Amino acid sequence: MPDPLIAAEISRNQLPIIDVSGLSSSKLEKRKAVADKMRAACVSNGFFYIADHGVPQGLIEAVQEQTRAFFDQSEDDKCKVSKALSNCNRGWEPLKAQALDVTAPPDLKETYYMGLELPLDHPAVVAGKFNHGPNLWPQDMPGFKPTMRAYHAAMRDLSERIMIGLALSLDLPEDYFEGFNRDPLSTLRLLYYPPHPVDALAGQAGAGAHTDYGALTLLLQDSNGGLQVRDAGSTWIHATPVPGTFVFNIGDAIARWTNDLYRSTVHRVVNVSGKSRYSIPFFYSGNADHLLECIPGCLKPGEVAKYPTATVAEHMMQMYQRSYGAAAAA
């Protein structure tokens, strides 16, 4: 019987590399040229590599170093920032805490979550808004907090530029997503995948097959690989690490917004490298109160909207219930 976790090698036309530096150009034609490439990829399978993104390599290396150091801590130290202590889904969770594929065994990964830092007396936190609040920072790691905050800010900036590209790709005004970009839900997730164990349960992966919940995902991979994407023909393909790039994919919020014109594609992680794997996805979900209502230009003649209008927060809470249950969205 073939191994269900095996994937094929990709060809470059399946997951293209897109230079996004043109989105920062003063010339509309250069911005539009990037947007056209993004549209082709988003309609095809919603996954591509982002090159020339402008995030400093030194910052990227610092984030990777701090990530490895965090997971190298003892379990007792990591428990001091347990996600169970957070009011807003921040902090550390151990192996098997989540099942992204609800039909499969729990995921073989450790996670640390952080987001936009808000004090407990901030109006949004007092109001109990979804995923608004303070982060849980590890002790005795003085470089961790400033590094992660700097990287989080850089990724928010990059995401805003990508949203400009998405607006142009949909023939919308460049500022169409301006309200969506205001005070965005944006989560930085540090992930550690141990080598895939020989005694893993049938179908058990590092991260089970899933789509991402929010609008955009920007993934920083290490060199060990493991990310697999399901193409339009339902074949699993490797998203092989490409130095100097982020892997980009559309999430469920954009698929919902575009009536599935732009695809939120199923993907998973299987760490068969025999080494520890670290990856750092940044999830950009937008303003919690912003309405996700089908963009009229995305409807084909005679087509109706597939999804009811919902706020970003409502959409995200629905998605969290998939893999954590109702308690996580409370």
Backbone hydrogen bonds, N-H to C=O, Kabsch-Sander energy under -0.5 kcal/mol:
donor,donor_aa,acceptor,acceptor_aa,energy
6,I,3,D,-1.5
8,A,236,W,-3.4
14,Q,11,S,-2.1
15,L,11,S,-1.0
18,I,16,P,-0.5
18,I,49,Y,-3.0
19,D,17,I,-0.5
20,V,18,I,-0.7
20,V,51,A,-2.2
23,L,20,V,-1.8
24,S,21,S,-1.8
25,S,22,G,-1.6
28,L,26,S,-0.6
30,K,27,K,-0.7
31,R,27,K,-1.7
32,K,28,L,-3.0
33,A,29,E,-1.7
34,V,30,K,-1.5
35,A,31,R,-2.1
36,D,32,K,-2.4
37,K,33,A,-1.3
38,M,34,V,-2.3
39,R,35,A,-2.5
40,A,36,D,-1.8
41,A,37,K,-1.9
42,C,38,M,-2.8
43,V,39,R,-2.5
44,S,40,A,-1.6
45,N,41,A,-2.3
46,G,41,A,-2.5
48,F,248,F,-2.2
49,Y,16,P,-3.0
50,I,246,F,-3.2
51,A,18,I,-2.5
51,A,49,Y,-0.5
60,I,56,P,-1.9
61,E,57,Q,-2.5
62,A,58,G,-1.9
63,V,59,L,-2.3
64,Q,60,I,-2.2
65,E,61,E,-2.3
66,Q,62,A,-2.5
67,T,63,V,-2.2
68,R,64,Q,-2.2
69,A,65,E,-2.1
70,F,66,Q,-2.3
71,F,67,T,-2.1
72,D,68,R,-1.4
73,Q,70,F,-1.4
78,K,74,S,-2.1
79,C,75,E,-2.3
80,K,76,D,-0.7
80,K,77,D,-0.8
81,V,78,K,-1.6
82,S,79,C,-1.6
83,K,92,W,-3.1
85,L,82,S,-2.2
86,S,83,K,-1.5
91,G,113,Y,-2.4
92,W,81,V,-3.0
93,E,111,T,-2.4
96,K,107,D,-2.0
97,A,94,P,-1.2
99,A,323,S,-0.9
102,V,100,L,-0.8
104,A,101,D,-2.1
107,D,98,Q,-3.1
108,L,205,A,-1.9
109,K,107,D,-1.1
110,E,192,Y,-2.5
111,T,93,E,-2.2
112,Y,190,L,-2.0
113,Y,91,G,-2.3
114,M,188,L,-2.1
118,L,133,G,-1.4
122,H,119,P,-1.8
125,V,122,H,-0.7
126,V,122,H,-2.8
127,A,123,P,-2.1
128,G,125,V,-1.4
129,K,124,A,-2.4
132,H,129,K,-1.6
133,G,116,L,-0.6
137,W,135,N,-0.6
141,M,138,P,-0.5
144,F,141,M,-1.7
145,K,141,M,-0.7
147,T,143,G,-1.5
148,M,144,F,-2.6
149,R,145,K,-2.4
150,A,146,P,-2.0
151,Y,147,T,-2.3
152,H,148,M,-2.6
153,A,149,R,-2.1
154,A,150,A,-2.1
155,M,151,Y,-2.4
156,R,152,H,-1.9
157,D,153,A,-2.0
158,L,154,A,-2.1
159,S,155,M,-2.4
160,E,156,R,-2.1
161,R,157,D,-1.7
162,I,158,L,-2.3
163,M,159,S,-2.4
164,I,160,E,-1.5
165,G,161,R,-1.9
166,L,162,I,-2.5
167,A,163,M,-2.2
168,L,164,I,-2.3
169,S,165,G,-2.3
170,L,166,L,-1.2
170,L,167,A,-0.7
171,D,168,L,-1.7
172,L,167,A,-2.8
176,Y,173,P,-2.0
178,E,175,D,-1.9
181,N,177,F,-1.9
182,R,179,G,-1.0
185,L,286,G,-2.7
186,S,184,P,-0.5
187,T,283,F,-2.3
188,L,114,M,-2.8
189,R,187,T,-0.5
189,R,281,P,-2.6
190,L,112,Y,-2.8
191,L,279,S,-2.4
192,Y,110,E,-2.1
193,Y,277,R,-3.2
196,H,271,N,-2.4
200,A,197,P,-1.4
204,Q,201,L,-2.3
206,G,269,V,-1.7
207,A,269,V,-1.8
210,H,267,H,-2.2
215,A,284,Y,-1.7
216,L,284,Y,-2.2
217,T,249,N,-1.9
218,L,282,F,-2.2
219,L,217,T,-0.5
219,L,247,V,-3.1
220,L,280,I,-1.8
221,Q,219,L,-0.7
222,D,278,Y,-0.8
225,G,222,D,-0.6
228,Q,268,R,-2.9
229,V,237,I,-3.0
230,R,266,V,-2.6
231,D,229,V,-0.7
231,D,235,T,-2.8
234,S,231,D,-2.4
237,I,229,V,-2.9
238,H,8,A,-2.9
239,A,227,L,-2.7
240,T,238,H,-1.1
245,T,242,V,-1.5
246,F,50,I,-1.7
247,V,219,L,-2.3
248,F,48,F,-3.7
248,F,246,F,-0.6
249,N,217,T,-2.0
250,I,46,G,-1.9
251,G,215,A,-2.8
252,D,212,D,-3.0
253,A,213,Y,-0.6
253,A,214,G,-2.2
254,I,214,G,-0.7
254,I,251,G,-0.5
255,A,251,G,-1.9
256,R,252,D,-2.7
257,W,253,A,-2.2
258,T,254,I,-2.2
259,N,256,R,-1.1
260,D,255,A,-3.5
261,L,258,T,-1.6
263,R,42,C,-2.5
265,T,263,R,-0.8
267,H,210,H,-2.5
268,R,228,Q,-2.4
269,V,207,A,-2.3
270,V,226,G,-2.3
272,V,270,V,-1.4
277,R,193,Y,-2.7
279,S,191,L,-1.7
280,I,220,L,-2.6
282,F,218,L,-1.9
283,F,187,T,-3.2
283,F,281,P,-0.5
284,Y,216,L,-2.7
284,Y,282,F,-0.6
285,S,185,L,-3.0
285,S,283,F,-0.6
286,G,185,L,-1.1
287,N,180,F,-2.5
288,A,183,D,-0.5
290,H,287,N,-1.5
292,L,310,A,-3.6
293,E,291,L,-1.0
295,I,257,W,-2.6
298,C,295,I,-2.6
299,L,296,P,-1.8
303,E,300,K,-2.7
310,A,292,L,-1.2
312,V,290,H,-1.8
313,A,288,A,-2.6
315,H,311,T,-2.6
316,M,312,V,-2.9
317,M,313,A,-2.5
318,Q,314,E,-1.9
319,M,315,H,-2.0
320,Y,316,M,-2.6
321,Q,317,M,-1.5
322,R,319,M,-1.4
323,S,319,M,-0.6
323,S,320,Y,-0.6
324,Y,320,Y,-2.1
325,G,320,Y,-0.6
325,G,321,Q,-0.6
328,A,325,G,-1.1
329,A,325,G,-0.6
329,A,326,A,-0.8
330,A,327,A,-1.0
